C-alpha cells in the first residue's frame, strides 16, 4: 500500500484487548497543533494508549503498516503516549519491524488515532427471518390442532 497523503481518509479496524478500534491517521501535523487529541478518550482525546507505552506498542503492532508508511524511513503512523516537550511514540515500519522514538512537540509527522467500533446493529434481515419462523410455527400449530379432531391420526401426548 502506498503512503498516505494529506486529505486521504483511510481506516483499518484492529482488535486490542478484546475491543475493536477503527484506526485512522492524521497529519502530517504536530503535537503542538493537536494537543486535545493527545489524551485518553475520557479526557476528550483519541489515544486510549496515552501514558501507556506497552498499550501504544500493542496498537502499533496490531496496525503494522496497514495504513501505509507516511512517515520517513518507511514508518507507519506514530502512536504517541507521552509528552509535553518530548513526544514519545511507538511505530511500525516496512523494514525492521518498528520501534520507539522521542520527538520534539513541534515535529510534523503522521499520527494514529482511534475510535471504538460499536457492535453492529441487527438489520432487517433477522427481523424478516423471525417473522417467517413465526408464520411457519402458526401454520404448524394449525395443522396439529386440525389433526387432533381426526381420531384416526391423533395421538395423546
N, CA, C and O atoms as a GROMACS GRO file, in nm:
protein
  628
    1UNK      N    1   0.085  -0.117   0.000
    1UNK     CA    2   0.000   0.000   0.000
    1UNK      C    3   0.089   0.123   0.000
    1UNK      O    4   0.193   0.124   0.066
    2UNK      N    5   0.050   0.223  -0.072
    2UNK     CA    6   0.131   0.344  -0.080
    2UNK      C    7   0.119   0.429   0.043
    2UNK      O    8   0.040   0.401   0.134
    3UNK      N    9   0.197   0.534   0.047
    3UNK     CA   10   0.197   0.626   0.160
    3UNK      C   11   0.071   0.710   0.161
    3UNK      O   12   0.013   0.739   0.056
    4UNK      N   13   0.029   0.748   0.280
    4UNK     CA   14  -0.085   0.838   0.293
    4UNK      C   15  -0.043   0.978   0.254
    4UNK      O   16   0.071   1.019   0.276
    5UNK      N   17  -0.134   1.049   0.195
    5UNK     CA   18  -0.109   1.190   0.166
    5UNK      C   19  -0.214   1.272   0.235
    5UNK      O   20  -0.318   1.220   0.275
    6UNK      N   21  -0.189   1.401   0.248
    6UNK     CA   22  -0.285   1.489   0.313
    6UNK      C   23  -0.420   1.478   0.244
    6UNK      O   24  -0.428   1.480   0.121
    7UNK      N   25  -0.524   1.468   0.324
    7UNK     CA   26  -0.658   1.461   0.269
    7UNK      C   27  -0.710   1.320   0.247
    7UNK      O   28  -0.829   1.302   0.224
    8UNK      N   29  -0.623   1.219   0.253
    8UNK     CA   30  -0.671   1.082   0.235
    8UNK      C   31  -0.741   1.038   0.362
    8UNK      O   32  -0.694   1.064   0.473
    9UNK      N   33  -0.852   0.971   0.346
    9UNK     CA   34  -0.926   0.919   0.460
    9UNK      C   35  -0.927   0.767   0.449
    9UNK      O   36  -1.008   0.710   0.377
   10UNK      N   37  -0.838   0.704   0.521
   10UNK     CA   38  -0.832   0.559   0.522
   10UNK      C   39  -0.849   0.513   0.665
   10UNK      O   40  -0.815   0.585   0.759
   11UNK      N   41  -0.902   0.395   0.682
   11UNK     CA   42  -0.922   0.340   0.815
   11UNK      C   43  -0.893   0.192   0.813
   11UNK      O   44  -0.898   0.126   0.708
   12UNK      N   45  -0.861   0.140   0.930
   12UNK     CA   46  -0.832  -0.002   0.944
   12UNK      C   47  -0.879  -0.043   1.083
   12UNK      O   48  -0.850   0.027   1.180
   13UNK      N   49  -0.950  -0.154   1.094
   13UNK     CA   50  -1.000  -0.200   1.223
   13UNK      C   51  -0.901  -0.298   1.284
   13UNK      O   52  -0.858  -0.393   1.219
   14UNK      N   53  -0.864  -0.272   1.411
   14UNK     CA   54  -0.776  -0.361   1.486
   14UNK      C   55  -0.847  -0.404   1.613
   14UNK      O   56  -0.939  -0.337   1.660
   15UNK      N   57  -0.805  -0.517   1.668
   15UNK     CA   58  -0.859  -0.564   1.795
   15UNK      C   59  -0.746  -0.562   1.896
   15UNK      O   60  -0.646  -0.633   1.880
   16UNK      N   61  -0.762  -0.481   2.000
   16UNK     CA   62  -0.663  -0.472   2.106
   16UNK      C   63  -0.738  -0.487   2.239
   16UNK      O   64  -0.832  -0.412   2.266
   17UNK      N   65  -0.695  -0.582   2.320
   17UNK     CA   66  -0.759  -0.603   2.449
   17UNK      C   67  -0.904  -0.647   2.438
   17UNK      O   68  -0.984  -0.621   2.528
   18UNK      N   69  -0.939  -0.714   2.327
   18UNK     CA   70  -1.074  -0.762   2.309
   18UNK      C   71  -1.172  -0.658   2.258
   18UNK      O   72  -1.292  -0.684   2.248
   19UNK      N   73  -1.123  -0.539   2.225
   19UNK     CA   74  -1.209  -0.432   2.174
   19UNK      C   75  -1.165  -0.398   2.032
   19UNK      O   76  -1.045  -0.388   2.004
   20UNK      N   77  -1.261  -0.380   1.941
   20UNK     CA   78  -1.230  -0.339   1.805
   20UNK      C   79  -1.221  -0.187   1.798
   20UNK      O   80  -1.304  -0.116   1.854
   21UNK      N   81  -1.118  -0.139   1.730
   21UNK     CA   82  -1.097   0.004   1.712
   21UNK      C   83  -1.080   0.035   1.564
   21UNK      O   84  -1.017  -0.041   1.490
   22UNK      N   85  -1.136   0.146   1.524
   22UNK     CA   86  -1.119   0.198   1.388
   22UNK      C   87  -1.001   0.293   1.393
   22UNK      O   88  -1.010   0.401   1.453
   23UNK      N   89  -0.890   0.254   1.331
   23UNK     CA   90  -0.768   0.334   1.334
   23UNK      C   91  -0.762   0.420   1.209
   23UNK      O   92  -0.778   0.370   1.098
   24UNK      N   93  -0.738   0.548   1.227
   24UNK     CA   94  -0.713   0.640   1.116
   24UNK      C   95  -0.586   0.717   1.148
   24UNK      O   96  -0.536   0.714   1.260
   25UNK      N   97  -0.537   0.786   1.049
   25UNK     CA   98  -0.417   0.867   1.067
   25UNK      C   99  -0.451   1.013   1.039
   25UNK      O  100  -0.538   1.043   0.958
   26UNK      N  101  -0.382   1.103   1.108
   26UNK     CA  102  -0.398   1.244   1.078
   26UNK      C  103  -0.260   1.308   1.069
   26UNK      O  104  -0.164   1.264   1.133
   27UNK      N  105  -0.253   1.410   0.990
   27UNK     CA  106  -0.126   1.477   0.968
   27UNK      C  107  -0.091   1.474   0.821
   27UNK      O  108  -0.173   1.434   0.738
   28UNK      N  109   0.027   1.513   0.789
   28UNK     CA  110   0.133   1.546   0.883
   28UNK      C  111   0.102   1.674   0.960
   28UNK      O  112   0.063   1.776   0.904
   29UNK      N  113   0.121   1.664   1.091
   29UNK     CA  114   0.097   1.774   1.182
   29UNK      C  115   0.176   1.749   1.309
   29UNK      O  116   0.240   1.645   1.325
   30UNK      N  117   0.170   1.846   1.400
   30UNK     CA  118   0.249   1.834   1.523
   30UNK      C  119   0.160   1.815   1.645
   30UNK      O  120   0.039   1.840   1.641
   31UNK      N  121   0.222   1.771   1.752
   31UNK     CA  122   0.156   1.761   1.882
   31UNK      C  123   0.104   1.899   1.922
   31UNK      O  124  -0.010   1.912   1.966
   32UNK      N  125   0.186   2.000   1.906
   32UNK     CA  126   0.150   2.136   1.948
   32UNK      C  127   0.021   2.184   1.882
   32UNK      O  128  -0.055   2.260   1.943
   33UNK      N  129  -0.005   2.143   1.758
   33UNK     CA  130  -0.125   2.187   1.687
   33UNK      C  131  -0.248   2.101   1.718
   33UNK      O  132  -0.358   2.134   1.674
   34UNK      N  133  -0.230   1.993   1.792
   34UNK     CA  134  -0.340   1.897   1.816
   34UNK      C  135  -0.343   1.846   1.959
   34UNK      O  136  -0.378   1.730   1.981
   35UNK      N  137  -0.308   1.927   2.055
   35UNK     CA  138  -0.293   1.882   2.194
   35UNK      C  139  -0.417   1.808   2.244
   35UNK      O  140  -0.404   1.711   2.318
   36UNK      N  141  -0.535   1.852   2.205
   36UNK     CA  142  -0.658   1.789   2.256
   36UNK      C  143  -0.672   1.643   2.213
   36UNK      O  144  -0.737   1.566   2.282
   37UNK      N  145  -0.612   1.605   2.102
   37UNK     CA  146  -0.619   1.466   2.056
   37UNK      C  147  -0.528   1.375   2.137
   37UNK      O  148  -0.554   1.255   2.148
   38UNK      N  149  -0.422   1.430   2.192
   38UNK     CA  150  -0.321   1.352   2.262
   38UNK      C  151  -0.363   1.334   2.408
   38UNK      O  152  -0.304   1.393   2.499
   39UNK      N  153  -0.465   1.252   2.430
   39UNK     CA  154  -0.516   1.225   2.563
   39UNK      C  155  -0.602   1.099   2.557
   39UNK      O  156  -0.634   1.049   2.450
   40UNK      N  157  -0.640   1.050   2.675
   40UNK     CA  158  -0.731   0.938   2.683
   40UNK      C  159  -0.870   0.981   2.637
   40UNK      O  160  -0.906   1.098   2.653
   41UNK      N  161  -0.950   0.890   2.582
   41UNK     CA  162  -1.086   0.926   2.540
   41UNK      C  163  -1.170   0.988   2.652
   41UNK      O  164  -1.251   1.076   2.625
   42UNK      N  165  -1.150   0.944   2.776
   42UNK     CA  166  -1.226   1.001   2.889
   42UNK      C  167  -1.195   1.150   2.908
   42UNK      O  168  -1.273   1.223   2.967
   43UNK      N  169  -1.080   1.192   2.857
   43UNK     CA  170  -1.040   1.333   2.867
   43UNK      C  171  -1.055   1.406   2.734
   43UNK      O  172  -0.997   1.513   2.715
   44UNK      N  173  -1.132   1.348   2.641
   44UNK     CA  174  -1.157   1.412   2.512
   44UNK      C  175  -1.057   1.377   2.404
   44UNK      O  176  -1.066   1.431   2.293
   45UNK      N  177  -0.964   1.288   2.432
   45UNK     CA  178  -0.863   1.251   2.333
   45UNK      C  179  -0.905   1.133   2.248
   45UNK      O  180  -1.014   1.077   2.264
   46UNK      N  181  -0.816   1.095   2.157
   46UNK     CA  182  -0.841   0.983   2.065
   46UNK      C  183  -0.729   0.879   2.072
   46UNK      O  184  -0.703   0.806   1.977
   47UNK      N  185  -0.663   0.875   2.189
   47UNK     CA  186  -0.549   0.784   2.205
   47UNK      C  187  -0.562   0.706   2.336
   47UNK      O  188  -0.509   0.748   2.438
   48UNK      N  189  -0.633   0.592   2.333
   48UNK     CA  190  -0.652   0.515   2.456
   48UNK      C  191  -0.522   0.459   2.512
   48UNK      O  192  -0.522   0.407   2.624
   49UNK      N  193  -0.415   0.467   2.439
   49UNK     CA  194  -0.284   0.419   2.483
   49UNK      C  195  -0.204   0.530   2.553
   49UNK      O  196  -0.090   0.507   2.594
   50UNK      N  197  -0.262   0.650   2.567
   50UNK     CA  198  -0.189   0.763   2.625
   50UNK      C  199  -0.140   0.727   2.764
   50UNK      O  200  -0.216   0.672   2.843
   51UNK      N  201  -0.015   0.757   2.795
   51UNK     CA  202   0.054   0.727   2.921
   51UNK      C  203   0.080   0.578   2.941
   51UNK      O  204   0.107   0.535   3.053
   52UNK      N  205   0.074   0.498   2.835
   52UNK     CA  206   0.095   0.354   2.846
   52UNK      C  207   0.175   0.305   2.725
   52UNK      O  208   0.119   0.274   2.620
   53UNK      N  209   0.307   0.298   2.741
   53UNK     CA  210   0.394   0.259   2.631
   53UNK      C  211   0.362   0.118   2.580
   53UNK      O  212   0.365   0.094   2.460
   54UNK      N  213   0.332   0.026   2.671
   54UNK     CA  214   0.301  -0.111   2.630
   54UNK      C  215   0.176  -0.115   2.542
   54UNK      O  216   0.173  -0.183   2.440
   55UNK      N  217   0.073  -0.042   2.582
   55UNK     CA  218  -0.050  -0.038   2.504
   55UNK      C  219  -0.028   0.031   2.369
   55UNK      O  220  -0.083  -0.011   2.268
   56UNK      N  221   0.054   0.136   2.368
   56UNK     CA  222   0.088   0.202   2.241
   56UNK      C  223   0.155   0.104   2.147
   56UNK      O  224   0.126   0.102   2.028
   57UNK      N  225   0.244   0.022   2.201
   57UNK     CA  226   0.311  -0.080   2.120
   57UNK      C  227   0.211  -0.185   2.071
   57UNK      O  228   0.219  -0.229   1.956
   58UNK      N  229   0.117  -0.225   2.157
   58UNK     CA  230   0.015  -0.322   2.116
   58UNK      C  231  -0.064  -0.270   1.996
   58UNK      O  232  -0.091  -0.344   1.901
   59UNK      N  233  -0.103  -0.142   2.000
   59UNK     CA  234  -0.175  -0.083   1.888
   59UNK      C  235  -0.087  -0.076   1.764
   59UNK      O  236  -0.132  -0.105   1.654
   60UNK      N  237   0.039  -0.036   1.782
   60UNK     CA  238   0.131  -0.025   1.668
   60UNK      C  239   0.151  -0.160   1.601
   60UNK      O  240   0.154  -0.170   1.478
   61UNK      N  241   0.165  -0.264   1.682
   61UNK     CA  242   0.183  -0.400   1.627
   61UNK      C  243   0.056  -0.444   1.555
   61UNK      O  244   0.063  -0.502   1.447
   62UNK      N  245  -0.062  -0.418   1.616
   62UNK     CA  246  -0.188  -0.460   1.555
   62UNK      C  247  -0.210  -0.391   1.420
   62UNK      O  248  -0.260  -0.452   1.326
   63UNK      N  249  -0.171  -0.265   1.411
   63UNK     CA  250  -0.189  -0.191   1.285
   63UNK      C  251  -0.081  -0.225   1.184
   63UNK      O  252  -0.110  -0.241   1.065
   64UNK      N  253   0.043  -0.238   1.231
   64UNK     CA  254   0.153  -0.260   1.138
   64UNK      C  255   0.162  -0.146   1.038
   64UNK      O  256   0.159  -0.029   1.077
   65UNK      N  257   0.173  -0.178   0.912
   65UNK     CA  258   0.178  -0.076   0.807
   65UNK      C  259   0.051  -0.080   0.722
   65UNK      O  260   0.053  -0.046   0.604
   66UNK      N  261  -0.060  -0.122   0.784
   66UNK     CA  262  -0.187  -0.134   0.711
   66UNK      C  263  -0.240  -0.002   0.658
   66UNK      O  264  -0.319  -0.001   0.563
   67UNK      N  265  -0.198   0.109   0.716
   67UNK     CA  266  -0.237   0.242   0.665
   67UNK      C  267  -0.124   0.304   0.584
   67UNK      O  268  -0.122   0.425   0.561
   68UNK      N  269  -0.031   0.221   0.543
   68UNK     CA  270   0.081   0.271   0.463
   68UNK      C  271   0.197   0.315   0.552
   68UNK      O  272   0.198   0.289   0.672
   69UNK      N  273   0.293   0.380   0.489
   69UNK     CA  274   0.413   0.427   0.560
   69UNK      C  275   0.433   0.576   0.529
   69UNK      O  276   0.523   0.613   0.454
   70UNK      N  277   0.348   0.660   0.588
   70UNK     CA  278   0.351   0.802   0.555
   70UNK      C  279   0.467   0.881   0.613
   70UNK      O  280   0.493   0.994   0.572
   71UNK      N  281   0.538   0.823   0.709
   71UNK     CA  282   0.649   0.895   0.773
   71UNK      C  283   0.782   0.852   0.714
   71UNK      O  284   0.791   0.751   0.644
   72UNK      N  285   0.885   0.928   0.742
   72UNK     CA  286   1.018   0.898   0.688
   72UNK      C  287   1.066   0.761   0.732
   72UNK      O  288   1.016   0.706   0.830
   73UNK      N  289   1.160   0.706   0.660
   73UNK     CA  290   1.217   0.573   0.686
   73UNK      C  291   1.113   0.462   0.677
   73UNK      O  292   1.126   0.360   0.744
   74UNK      N  293   1.010   0.481   0.594
   74UNK     CA  294   0.904   0.382   0.575
   74UNK      C  295   0.829   0.349   0.703
   74UNK      O  296   0.787   0.235   0.722
   75UNK      N  297   0.812   0.447   0.790
   75UNK     CA  298   0.740   0.427   0.916
   75UNK      C  299   0.592   0.453   0.899
   75UNK      O  300   0.550   0.544   0.828
   76UNK      N  301   0.512   0.369   0.966
   76UNK     CA  302   0.368   0.390   0.969
   76UNK      C  303   0.334   0.504   1.062
   76UNK      O  304   0.424   0.570   1.115
   77UNK      N  305   0.204   0.530   1.084
   77UNK     CA  306   0.163   0.635   1.176
   77UNK      C  307   0.220   0.611   1.316
   77UNK      O  308   0.234   0.496   1.358
   78UNK      N  309   0.251   0.718   1.386
   78UNK     CA  310   0.309   0.709   1.520
   78UNK      C  311   0.198   0.705   1.624
   78UNK      O  312   0.099   0.776   1.613
   79UNK      N  313   0.216   0.620   1.727
   79UNK     CA  314   0.125   0.609   1.840
   79UNK      C  315   0.190   0.679   1.959
   79UNK      O  316   0.267   0.618   2.034
   80UNK      N  317   0.159   0.807   1.976
   80UNK     CA  318   0.219   0.886   2.083
   80UNK      C  319   0.162   0.846   2.218
   80UNK      O  320   0.043   0.818   2.230
   81UNK      N  321   0.249   0.842   2.320
   81UNK     CA  322   0.200   0.803   2.453
   81UNK      C  323   0.250   0.890   2.566
   81UNK      O  324   0.212   0.866   2.680
   82UNK      N  325   0.334   0.990   2.540
   82UNK     CA  326   0.383   1.076   2.648
   82UNK      C  327   0.422   1.212   2.591
   82UNK      O  328   0.447   1.225   2.471
   83UNK      N  329   0.426   1.310   2.677
   83UNK     CA  330   0.459   1.446   2.638
   83UNK      C  331   0.487   1.527   2.764
   83UNK      O  332   0.495   1.462   2.868
   84UNK      N  333   0.503   1.658   2.770
   84UNK     CA  334   0.463   1.759   2.672
   84UNK      C  335   0.575   1.808   2.582
   84UNK      O  336   0.549   1.837   2.465
   85UNK      N  337   0.699   1.820   2.630
   85UNK     CA  338   0.803   1.878   2.544
   85UNK      C  339   0.863   1.777   2.448
   85UNK      O  340   0.901   1.811   2.336
   86UNK      N  341   0.872   1.653   2.492
   86UNK     CA  342   0.919   1.544   2.407
   86UNK      C  343   0.804   1.445   2.395
   86UNK      O  344   0.751   1.399   2.496
   87UNK      N  345   0.767   1.413   2.272
   87UNK     CA  346   0.656   1.321   2.248
   87UNK      C  347   0.715   1.183   2.222
   87UNK      O  348   0.779   1.161   2.119
   88UNK      N  349   0.692   1.092   2.315
   88UNK     CA  350   0.739   0.955   2.297
   88UNK      C  351   0.636   0.877   2.219
   88UNK      O  352   0.516   0.889   2.245
   89UNK      N  353   0.681   0.798   2.122
   89UNK     CA  354   0.590   0.729   2.031
   89UNK      C  355   0.639   0.590   1.996
   89UNK      O  356   0.759   0.563   1.996
   90UNK      N  357   0.544   0.503   1.966
   90UNK     CA  358   0.572   0.371   1.911
   90UNK      C  359   0.531   0.374   1.765
   90UNK      O  360   0.440   0.448   1.727
   91UNK      N  361   0.597   0.294   1.682
   91UNK     CA  362   0.561   0.287   1.540
   91UNK      C  363   0.601   0.152   1.485
   91UNK      O  364   0.679   0.079   1.546
   92UNK      N  365   0.548   0.120   1.370
   92UNK     CA  366   0.589   0.002   1.294
   92UNK      C  367   0.640   0.052   1.160
   92UNK      O  368   0.598   0.158   1.112
   93UNK      N  369   0.730  -0.023   1.100
   93UNK     CA  370   0.780   0.017   0.969
   93UNK      C  371   0.787  -0.103   0.876
   93UNK      O  372   0.769  -0.218   0.917
   94UNK      N  373   0.812  -0.073   0.752
   94UNK     CA  374   0.814  -0.177   0.649
   94UNK      C  375   0.948  -0.251   0.645
   94UNK      O  376   0.960  -0.352   0.575
   95UNK      N  377   1.047  -0.203   0.718
   95UNK     CA  378   1.180  -0.262   0.708
   95UNK      C  379   1.220  -0.345   0.829
   95UNK      O  380   1.232  -0.467   0.819
   96UNK      N  381   1.239  -0.280   0.944
   96UNK     CA  382   1.292  -0.350   1.061
   96UNK      C  383   1.185  -0.400   1.157
   96UNK      O  384   1.217  -0.474   1.251
   97UNK      N  385   1.062  -0.362   1.137
   97UNK     CA  386   0.957  -0.407   1.227
   97UNK      C  387   0.904  -0.298   1.318
   97UNK      O  388   0.790  -0.307   1.363
   98UNK      N  389   0.982  -0.196   1.346
   98UNK     CA  390   0.932  -0.085   1.426
   98UNK      C  391   1.017  -0.056   1.546
   98UNK      O  392   1.125  -0.113   1.564
   99UNK      N  393   0.967   0.035   1.629
   99UNK     CA  394   1.042   0.073   1.747
   99UNK      C  395   0.979   0.190   1.819
   99UNK      O  396   0.858   0.213   1.811
  100UNK      N  397   1.064   0.263   1.890
  100UNK     CA  398   1.023   0.375   1.974
  100UNK      C  399   1.100   0.498   1.929
  100UNK      O  400   1.213   0.488   1.883
  101UNK      N  401   1.037   0.614   1.943
  101UNK     CA  402   1.102   0.738   1.903
  101UNK      C  403   1.059   0.851   1.995
  101UNK      O  404   0.942   0.858   2.034
  102UNK      N  405   1.151   0.938   2.030
  102UNK     CA  406   1.120   1.059   2.106
  102UNK      C  407   1.133   1.177   2.011
  102UNK      O  408   1.237   1.198   1.949
  103UNK      N  409   1.026   1.255   2.001
  103UNK     CA  410   1.020   1.366   1.906
  103UNK      C  411   0.993   1.497   1.979
  103UNK      O  412   0.932   1.498   2.086
  104UNK      N  413   1.039   1.605   1.922
  104UNK     CA  414   1.003   1.736   1.976
  104UNK      C  415   0.855   1.758   1.953
  104UNK      O  416   0.799   1.706   1.856
  105UNK      N  417   0.791   1.835   2.040
  105UNK     CA  418   0.646   1.854   2.031
  105UNK      C  419   0.604   1.932   1.908
  105UNK      O  420   0.485   1.936   1.876
  106UNK      N  421   0.700   1.995   1.838
  106UNK     CA  422   0.665   2.067   1.715
  106UNK      C  423   0.699   1.987   1.589
  106UNK      O  424   0.688   2.039   1.478
  107UNK      N  425   0.742   1.860   1.605
  107UNK     CA  426   0.774   1.775   1.491
  107UNK      C  427   0.647   1.745   1.412
  107UNK      O  428   0.544   1.709   1.468
  108UNK      N  429   0.656   1.761   1.282
  108UNK     CA  430   0.542   1.738   1.193
  108UNK      C  431   0.553   1.599   1.132
  108UNK      O  432   0.639   1.573   1.047
  109UNK      N  433   0.464   1.510   1.174
  109UNK     CA  434   0.458   1.372   1.121
  109UNK      C  435   0.312   1.329   1.115
  109UNK      O  436   0.221   1.406   1.147
  110UNK      N  437   0.290   1.205   1.073
  110UNK     CA  438   0.155   1.148   1.070
  110UNK      C  439   0.136   1.063   1.194
  110UNK      O  440   0.217   0.976   1.224
  111UNK      N  441   0.025   1.089   1.265
  111UNK     CA  442  -0.007   1.023   1.392
  111UNK      C  443  -0.126   0.930   1.375
  111UNK      O  444  -0.205   0.946   1.281
  112UNK      N  445  -0.139   0.834   1.464
  112UNK     CA  446  -0.254   0.745   1.467
  112UNK      C  447  -0.356   0.795   1.569
  112UNK      O  448  -0.320   0.854   1.671
  113UNK      N  449  -0.482   0.770   1.538
  113UNK     CA  450  -0.591   0.799   1.632
  113UNK      C  451  -0.695   0.690   1.614
  113UNK      O  452  -0.701   0.627   1.508
  114UNK      N  453  -0.778   0.666   1.716
  114UNK     CA  454  -0.877   0.560   1.706
  114UNK      C  455  -1.010   0.602   1.767
  114UNK      O  456  -1.020   0.697   1.845
  115UNK      N  457  -1.112   0.529   1.726
  115UNK     CA  458  -1.243   0.532   1.792
  115UNK      C  459  -1.287   0.388   1.807
  115UNK      O  460  -1.264   0.307   1.717
  116UNK      N  461  -1.350   0.354   1.919
  116UNK     CA  462  -1.400   0.217   1.934
  116UNK      C  463  -1.509   0.190   1.831
  116UNK      O  464  -1.587   0.278   1.796
  117UNK      N  465  -1.511   0.066   1.782
  117UNK     CA  466  -1.614   0.026   1.686
  117UNK      C  467  -1.725  -0.040   1.766
  117UNK      O  468  -1.701  -0.139   1.836
  118UNK      N  469  -1.846   0.014   1.757
  118UNK     CA  470  -1.957  -0.044   1.832
  118UNK      C  471  -2.006  -0.170   1.761
  118UNK      O  472  -1.980  -0.191   1.642
  119UNK      N  473  -2.076  -0.253   1.836
  119UNK     CA  474  -2.131  -0.376   1.779
  119UNK      C  475  -2.231  -0.341   1.671
  119UNK      O  476  -2.304  -0.242   1.684
  120UNK      N  477  -2.236  -0.419   1.564
  120UNK     CA  478  -2.330  -0.390   1.457
  120UNK      C  479  -2.475  -0.401   1.503
  120UNK      O  480  -2.509  -0.488   1.582
  121UNK      N  481  -2.558  -0.312   1.454
  121UNK     CA  482  -2.700  -0.313   1.485
  121UNK      C  483  -2.767  -0.414   1.391
  121UNK      O  484  -2.744  -0.410   1.270
  122UNK      N  485  -2.850  -0.504   1.446
  122UNK     CA  486  -2.916  -0.601   1.357
  122UNK      C  487  -2.999  -0.531   1.251
  122UNK      O  488  -3.072  -0.436   1.280
  123UNK      N  489  -2.987  -0.577   1.129
  123UNK     CA  490  -3.061  -0.518   1.019
  123UNK      C  491  -3.197  -0.582   1.002
  123UNK      O  492  -3.240  -0.658   1.088
  124UNK      N  493  -3.264  -0.551   0.894
  124UNK     CA  494  -3.399  -0.603   0.874
  124UNK      C  495  -3.404  -0.752   0.840
  124UNK      O  496  -3.508  -0.816   0.859
  125UNK      N  497  -3.295  -0.809   0.791
  125UNK     CA  498  -3.296  -0.950   0.752
  125UNK      C  499  -3.329  -1.040   0.871
  125UNK      O  500  -3.416  -1.126   0.855
  126UNK      N  501  -3.266  -1.027   0.988
  126UNK     CA  502  -3.306  -1.112   1.102
  126UNK      C  503  -3.452  -1.093   1.140
  126UNK      O  504  -3.518  -1.188   1.182
  127UNK      N  505  -3.504  -0.972   1.127
  127UNK     CA  506  -3.645  -0.947   1.160
  127UNK      C  507  -3.735  -1.023   1.063
  127UNK      O  508  -3.835  -1.080   1.104
  128UNK      N  509  -3.699  -1.025   0.935
  128UNK     CA  510  -3.778  -1.100   0.838
  128UNK      C  511  -3.770  -1.250   0.867
  128UNK      O  512  -3.869  -1.321   0.853
  129UNK      N  513  -3.655  -1.297   0.907
  129UNK     CA  514  -3.640  -1.438   0.942
  129UNK      C  515  -3.726  -1.474   1.062
  129UNK      O  516  -3.789  -1.581   1.063
  130UNK      N  517  -3.731  -1.388   1.161
  130UNK     CA  518  -3.814  -1.412   1.279
  130UNK      C  519  -3.961  -1.415   1.239
  130UNK      O  520  -4.036  -1.499   1.288
  131UNK      N  521  -4.003  -1.324   1.151
  131UNK     CA  522  -4.142  -1.320   1.105
  131UNK      C  523  -4.176  -1.449   1.029
  131UNK      O  524  -4.285  -1.504   1.046
  132UNK      N  525  -4.085  -1.496   0.946
  132UNK     CA  526  -4.108  -1.619   0.870
  132UNK      C  527  -4.120  -1.739   0.965
  132UNK      O  528  -4.207  -1.824   0.949
  133UNK      N  529  -4.032  -1.744   1.066
  133UNK     CA  530  -4.037  -1.853   1.163
  133UNK      C  531  -4.169  -1.849   1.241
  133UNK      O  532  -4.228  -1.954   1.266
  134UNK      N  533  -4.214  -1.731   1.278
  134UNK     CA  534  -4.340  -1.718   1.350
  134UNK      C  535  -4.455  -1.766   1.262
  134UNK      O  536  -4.543  -1.839   1.309
  135UNK      N  537  -4.455  -1.725   1.136
  135UNK     CA  538  -4.559  -1.769   1.043
  135UNK      C  539  -4.560  -1.920   1.026
  135UNK      O  540  -4.667  -1.981   1.025
  136UNK      N  541  -4.442  -1.980   1.013
  136UNK     CA  542  -4.432  -2.124   0.998
  136UNK      C  543  -4.485  -2.194   1.123
  136UNK      O  544  -4.556  -2.294   1.113
  137UNK      N  545  -4.450  -2.142   1.242
  137UNK     CA  546  -4.497  -2.205   1.366
  137UNK      C  547  -4.649  -2.196   1.378
  137UNK      O  548  -4.712  -2.288   1.430
  138UNK      N  549  -4.709  -2.086   1.330
  138UNK     CA  550  -4.856  -2.074   1.333
  138UNK      C  551  -4.920  -2.179   1.241
  138UNK      O  552  -5.019  -2.242   1.278
  139UNK      N  553  -4.864  -2.197   1.123
  139UNK     CA  554  -4.918  -2.298   1.030
  139UNK      C  555  -4.905  -2.437   1.092
  139UNK      O  556  -4.997  -2.518   1.082
  140UNK      N  557  -4.792  -2.465   1.154
  140UNK     CA  558  -4.770  -2.596   1.215
  140UNK      C  559  -4.870  -2.617   1.329
  140UNK      O  560  -4.927  -2.726   1.341
  141UNK      N  561  -4.892  -2.516   1.411
  141UNK     CA  562  -4.988  -2.525   1.521
  141UNK      C  563  -5.128  -2.553   1.466
  141UNK      O  564  -5.202  -2.635   1.522
  142UNK      N  565  -5.167  -2.484   1.358
  142UNK     CA  566  -5.299  -2.506   1.298
  142UNK      C  567  -5.313  -2.649   1.246
  142UNK      O  568  -5.419  -2.710   1.260
  143UNK      N  569  -5.208  -2.702   1.185
  143UNK     CA  570  -5.212  -2.840   1.136
  143UNK      C  571  -5.225  -2.938   1.251
  143UNK      O  572  -5.299  -3.036   1.241
  144UNK      N  573  -5.154  -2.913   1.360
  144UNK     CA  574  -5.161  -3.002   1.476
  144UNK      C  575  -5.302  -2.997   1.535
  144UNK      O  576  -5.360  -3.101   1.567
  145UNK      N  577  -5.357  -2.876   1.550
  145UNK     CA  578  -5.491  -2.863   1.606
  145UNK      C  579  -5.594  -2.930   1.515
  145UNK      O  580  -5.689  -2.991   1.565
  146UNK      N  581  -5.577  -2.919   1.383
  146UNK     CA  582  -5.670  -2.982   1.289
  146UNK      C  583  -5.661  -3.133   1.298
  146UNK      O  584  -5.763  -3.201   1.286
  147UNK      N  585  -5.542  -3.186   1.320
  147UNK     CA  586  -5.526  -3.332   1.326
  147UNK      C  587  -5.581  -3.389   1.456
  147UNK      O  588  -5.613  -3.508   1.460
  148UNK      N  589  -5.594  -3.310   1.560
  148UNK     CA  590  -5.649  -3.358   1.686
  148UNK      C  591  -5.798  -3.391   1.672
  148UNK      O  592  -5.851  -3.473   1.746
  149UNK      N  593  -5.863  -3.327   1.577
  149UNK     CA  594  -6.004  -3.354   1.553
  149UNK      C  595  -6.025  -3.487   1.482
  149UNK      O  596  -6.135  -3.542   1.489
  150UNK      N  597  -5.924  -3.539   1.415
  150UNK     CA  598  -5.934  -3.666   1.342
  150UNK      C  599  -5.875  -3.774   1.432
  150UNK      O  600  -5.753  -3.783   1.446
  151UNK      N  601  -5.960  -3.857   1.494
  151UNK     CA  602  -5.914  -3.955   1.593
  151UNK      C  603  -5.826  -4.064   1.533
  151UNK      O  604  -5.750  -4.127   1.606
  152UNK      N  605  -5.836  -4.086   1.403
  152UNK     CA  606  -5.754  -4.192   1.344
  152UNK      C  607  -5.606  -4.153   1.337
  152UNK      O  608  -5.519  -4.240   1.336
  153UNK      N  609  -5.578  -4.022   1.334
  153UNK     CA  610  -5.438  -3.978   1.327
  153UNK      C  611  -5.389  -3.914   1.456
  153UNK      O  612  -5.268  -3.897   1.473
  154UNK      N  613  -5.477  -3.880   1.543
  154UNK     CA  614  -5.438  -3.808   1.665
  154UNK      C  615  -5.373  -3.902   1.765
  154UNK      O  616  -5.415  -4.017   1.780
  155UNK      N  617  -5.273  -3.854   1.832
  155UNK     CA  618  -5.210  -3.927   1.938
  155UNK      C  619  -5.212  -3.841   2.063
  155UNK      O  620  -5.208  -3.718   2.054
  156UNK      N  621  -5.216  -3.902   2.177
  156UNK     CA  622  -5.217  -3.827   2.303
  156UNK      C  623  -5.074  -3.808   2.349
  156UNK      O  624  -4.994  -3.901   2.351
  157UNK      N  625  -5.045  -3.685   2.386
  157UNK     CA  626  -4.909  -3.653   2.433
  157UNK      C  627  -4.902  -3.654   2.582
  157UNK      O  628  -4.795  -3.629   2.639
   0.00000   0.00000   0.00000
